[in-house]
Amino acid sequence: MKAIIATTICGIILMFTGVMVNNKKSVSTIAALLFAGLLGINVWDLVTTSVDDPGKNLFFNDMLRIDHFSTWFNTVMTGCTLIYVLLLGKEIRKVGAHVAEYFALIFFILCGLYLLSGYNNLLMMFIGIEILSIPQYILAGSDKRNLKSSEAALKYFLMGSFSTGIMLMGITLLYGAARSFELMNIAAMLSADGLNPMALAGIMFIMVALAFKVSAAPMHMWTPDVYDGAPTPFTAFMATVVKAAAFMAFLRLFQTSFSNLSGHWTLVLAIITAATLLIGNVTAVFQQSVKRMLAYSSIAQAGFMLFAVLAVNNFAWQGILIYAIAYSVATIGMFAVLMKLKDYTYDGFNGLAKKDPLLAFAASIFIFSLAGIPLTGGFIAKYYMLLAVAQQGQLMWLIIFALLMAAISVYYYFRVIIAMYFKQGTPELSSPVTGGDRFMLILTCALVILLGIAPQLFLNKV
Amino acid sequence: MVLILLILVPLLSGVLSFAIGNNGAKTLAIISSMITLILSAWVSGANYSDVVSYSQEWIPRLGTRIDLLADGMSSMLCLLTGIVTLVVMLSNANKEVERPGAFYGHMLLAQAGLMGVFLSVDALLFYVFWELALIPVYFLCSQWGGEKRIPVTFKFFVYTFVGSLMLLAALIYISLQNPGMSSYSWAEIVRAGSSLPASQQQWLFWLVFIAFAIKMPIFPFHTWQPDTYEQSPTPVTIILSALMVKMGLFAVLRWLLPTLPLGVAYWGNTVIVLSVIGIVYASLLAMVQTDIKRLIAYSSIAHMGLMCAVAFNYSVVGMHGVMVQMFNHGINITGMWLIVSMIEDRWGTRDMSRLGGMAVTAPRMAVAFVLIAFANIALPLTNGFVGEFMLFNGLFYGDGTAPRIATMAIGGLGVILGAAYTLKMVQRTTWGNAVEMNNAKDLSINEYAGIAIIICVILYLGIYPRPLLDLTASVIAQ
């Protein structure tokens, strides 16, 4: 609860900082300090919500539930954001003039994330999703003089508005069927009422809208254009932490409220998952730009994360947590390496291992994690997801399909490694790699490997 | 404790080798592989009295543990890994490789992965090492290999990675049959797998078998192999063909046969037929090769095919033979590759038609080559004879339903063809018109050391195979 208030205050502080402080560098230092402080407040929250007493952790007329899981999720995601700010702070400064506002918007996005990890009411979910989305529209278009950036922002905004409308429609239908916005009540009403066509229509509308937010096929069309057009540092954030938050919302709603009706929506969602995996992986193979490849890979990874929603069991919660961390850290790291290069195509990576061994080494660790090679976080995360669905039974075909897709993903991920290590070339760096960058990259690599070796460290609170 | 050291010593010295870069990496690699060899010899020695094991918690939530166990078969393969790695390092000692820090680092990491595969008795841990052994070899082939190395090794990597993923799917499915999902230990997996109904075991069998068959490789999953062997630098070819290939067969014996007995019973004959086809096909292809590296690559497919056929034709003596032959084949093929690499260094070609007269120009090398070739075609008094004799016994006395005479006859044909192409190769390189060497030298000291170890093992186990038989006998008893 403290964290939600703190993040809003931090955002407002930064907006004033933007007026008072003109030096970009000191603005980003202040922002980094505030993010570190926010992480501290999250940890404080984590320590103080030690009892899982159902009465005590509800806020705002039972609209928000702040329990162990949600505070832990908030903490790790804030940690990921801190890593993001430290790794990419320099790149964020380069985007435009209003640096303080960019950081303020990121704080507001985090506020949305905190609401989504703990909502107990459909209205709160809606508010959370809007708080999460609107700053993103602005961030996507923050490079005002770039036509592609403006196009991305407009496209994202229009499509996002449509999906919001669809979601509202779904919530309305659901309210008509269940006569409540509260998650537990909906669950109780839906199972008592038996099959209600209105409720089912509501579930499908909400599913489509959420699938849009997590860029699942066939609602993924906006993703490559927006990710490609938006300024790269913000793409990195949208594709990782924000996506994890959307998944949290998806998972919480479907596990708490709709799990009784899982027989009615599992097949639809399974097909969406399969389509997401197929389109994400197969299209990624044909990309020439690593940035666009990462956009499609984020669709493919979303396919894997959907596994958590499909599996109605405890493994799903642990799995989404591990997956969110592993995927976010590796992708942020990969973007950090990418932005050090001038040329974003595969050829731009040629010979990087000779030019800067550490950069290439870090990139290969991130690639291994994304591809799901053992001893990295990505492997454990994928394994958790597969296990969660396998426990569900019946969906063995989806598991085998997902593994086939994982094999395809090796093709486009390893092209980066082939370029870096086995091809000749002299890649041009866009900015020199400083000691601080190296330190952060090593730290991020260590985190990826730690996740793969000792995942229980990150699951103790679940 | 000593088992975890078997993995940690090469792992840490591999990482260290990356760190120290180019000075001293070679020395470090030799020292590290000596320590590993001593450790593995100690484990094998201790195995006569009791089984060495190590157990520690890893990821409690998934129920997976770091469970290592060295029975006769695993300690034998660890010993093989120790010997082969040391021989490779020694015989490479007088050569300069590009970026030695990275090269030896990858070699040592691959060794750590192999040790892990041979020692793990926890299925998830086994899978982790199975993958871990692959990655460094992929880097080695693609960075230090021949001209066409990038596409060829990428094919190799994707091939084996797909296999691994199928294995993973089967592993998840089997572990879920365990009520409560508490453990991946060997005993639990075997119990869960063998209690599945036959219909499920039959499709699970293929998921697992293909993963292992790609590694071995068994016809028709072998297409990556000759190209990869040809394009890899020789030290890596040795690691691949002497050790990594054994991973597949080892995994069949350790995991597949006990876990899915009904699946194996149902598909066993199909596998035997595939293996026998592979023997003849690979032997015929070996006959027409002119590049000696490709010739040996095909001969390796034939040898592995024979071992695989016997493994699926249940019999005590056959199983025993497979284990013994795994060791022997590893030793012999290492010897063959060493000679090939020496030939390539000295004459700058691997084309048989442009070679000849080694007996005149480099007599010591020629003697070594002839000896190793004899072991490879299993002449009596070499180690190959003992293993091959037991293999054929196994083919004949098996409990399987495969037609004995036919498999025996075709398998025997493979041996005859094997003698034919191996002797042809020896003849064309050793005798005939002498071709001048680039830099006239017979064996150098470090090459002597490597070759001497190989020949000692060949002759010792050819004359007195008892230690090897005893070491693996305890596994057969189970």
Contacts between the chains, C-beta under 8 A, distances in Angstrom:
chain1	res1	chain2	res2	distance
A	318	B	61	7.0
A	368	B	135	7.7
A	373	B	131	6.1
A	373	B	135	6.6
A	374	B	127	6.8
A	374	B	128	4.0
A	374	B	131	4.6
A	374	B	132	6.2
A	375	B	128	6.2
A	375	B	132	6.5
A	379	B	128	7.8
A	380	B	59	7.7
A	383	B	62	7.6
A	383	B	124	8.0
A	383	B	168	7.7
A	383	B	172	7.9
A	384	B	62	8.0
A	386	B	168	7.7
A	386	B	169	7.9
A	386	B	172	5.5
A	387	B	62	7.7
A	387	B	172	6.1
A	387	B	176	7.9
A	390	B	172	4.9
A	390	B	173	6.7
A	390	B	176	5.3
A	391	B	176	6.3
A	391	B	181	7.5
A	396	B	173	6.7
A	399	B	169	5.9
A	399	B	172	6.8
A	400	B	169	5.4
A	403	B	165	4.2
A	403	B	166	7.1
A	403	B	168	6.5
A	403	B	169	5.3
A	404	B	162	7.9
A	404	B	165	7.5
A	406	B	165	6.0
A	407	B	158	6.9
A	407	B	161	6.0
A	407	B	162	4.6
A	407	B	165	5.5
A	410	B	157	7.5
A	410	B	158	6.3
A	410	B	161	5.5
A	411	B	158	6.8
A	414	B	154	7.1
A	414	B	157	7.2
A	418	B	142	7.1
A	418	B	150	6.1
A	418	B	154	6.9
A	421	B	139	6.9
A	421	B	142	7.1
A	421	B	143	6.1
A	422	B	142	4.8
A	422	B	143	6.1
A	422	B	149	7.5
A	422	B	150	5.2
A	423	B	150	7.7
A	454	B	59	7.5
A	455	B	59	6.0
A	455	B	61	7.5
A	456	B	59	5.7
A	456	B	60	6.2
A	456	B	61	5.5
A	459	B	61	6.0
